[in-house]
Amino acid sequence: MSELKVFSSHLALRFYRGQGWTEELIKSFMNRGQLKFWDDKIGEVDMSYWIGEVGTEYDTDKLIATAKGGVFDFYDHRLHGEDARKYVSEMNWWFG
């Protein structure tokens, strides 16, 4: 299996099943919130993914440590170091 990567839409981080993500693994670095699963396929290609619903907060450090394949922004640019941390923090839905 390839290293886990985090992608995003313009609103939420996406964790693709085809990349190796599971609901249990994602929940292991969630501080609060719920996941929404989108069961998408394009032909035979599994494009299914989870996103955090409004109110979800991820433990940024644990998420980045788990995503050894990197964090990618909405434009598919790989982010490194503090840029990745800032992006993941900004994509948290928790505003409390």
Secondary structure, 3 states (H helix, E strand, C coil): CCCCEEEECCCCEEEEHHHCCCHHHHHCCEEECCEEEECCEECCEECCEEEECCCCEECHHHHHHHCCCEEECCCCCEECHHHHHHHHHHCCCCCC
